[in-house]
């Protein structure tokens, strides 16, 4: 449990002063880089060897789907047996899978072979981000620093998505089409093993349960299922942007600018994340999520019609600015919706949902780009976020804190504001 919080307005400085935080933050940052490099590295390598964005998107999608399906099981095992016990074998399998995928792509293997290897590669992707979030939750408990930690993690993720795609693109276009995935495998091995070695900050395992308190699956929580839909929509933005930007820059003869444009998009996400963590919010997280998601769906609307590279960069920046508030709020809500024994699993469901949405969007955008031109792929983020917004609005009542958290003066209100007053306002909205 974290030391007592004295500052009534917690911020990043106080968060980073949490005892033991840096021992998992630094290796966690290194181990996160491959996550942002994997799908774009696959797209660039497979497109280079096959000449088809549809094929590249399909292989990338297979990786993302398997990641989405297996990541929650990895999180559940980490909750039960410890992060180290899950992470080390996972890293080794992942590196072997990436190596096999590189070899098959360079050998011009058929699509079925690439898909067969993509499945274990995605399934074994190290889930370092959720594990870091679980360590924060274990250290901070119901502290007012939890929303700040969620914002900090979002900023870290988005900085990863600034660095990772730019690095992968530069390696693939400047050195060799396989160089991005080679770097991804090397970073996965080094970063994953270093993070796994930090045993003292691991959350406690939850192996035992009684008949009166059975083990809870994160997926059994209705609010988690609603958040999964929201994160699927966010994943559609990432996947649609990656493939569509790659196709568009290739079409106009400037493939090197792809990483820059995606970096601008991710940079907007990072800047918004920094701002979200610095604001002392007066409204509940559920309403913040609904507002942020509405703005995100609106921001994706003009992407498909943008003709110039500078304007596309500007619109991409706006889209990025709208993603972070939705991501941060979704992760913040987990602390109030899910019991501690299932939080790593919950975080991996959300991360997996982003990967699944990204994979589906990459496939759809690739097919649209091949058949109707590169700009049509940008319709995918619009469709994904619009559909998710409809679900969020319809099922918003499920995002209320679980009953055991609603106590007078509770310090672990998901808002960091007065618990009872905030819950009353949220109930009024739910009943509207």
Buried (B, 14 or more C-beta within 10 A) or exposed (E): EBEEBEEEEBBBEBBEEBEEBEBBBBBBBBBBBBBBBBBBBBBBBBBBBBEBBBBBBBBBBBBBBBBBBBBBBBBBBBBBEBBBBBBBEBBBBBBBBBBBBBEBBBEEBEBEBBBBBBBBBBBBBBBBBBBBBBBBBBBBBBBBBBBBBBBBBBBBBBBBBBBBBBBBBBBBBEEBBBBBBBBBBEBBBBBBBBBBEBEEBBBEBBEEEEEEEEBBBBBEBBBBBBBBBBBBBBBBBBBBBBBBBBBBBBEEEEBEBBBBBBBBBBBBBBBBBBBBBEEEBEEBBBBBBBBBBBBBBBBBBBBBEBEEBEEBBBBBBBBBBBBBBBBBBBBBBBBBBBBBBBBBBBBBBBBBBBBBBBBBBBBBBBBBBBEEEBBBBBBBBBBBBBBBBEBBEEBBBBBBBEEEBBBEEBEBBBBBBBBEEBBEBBEEBEEE
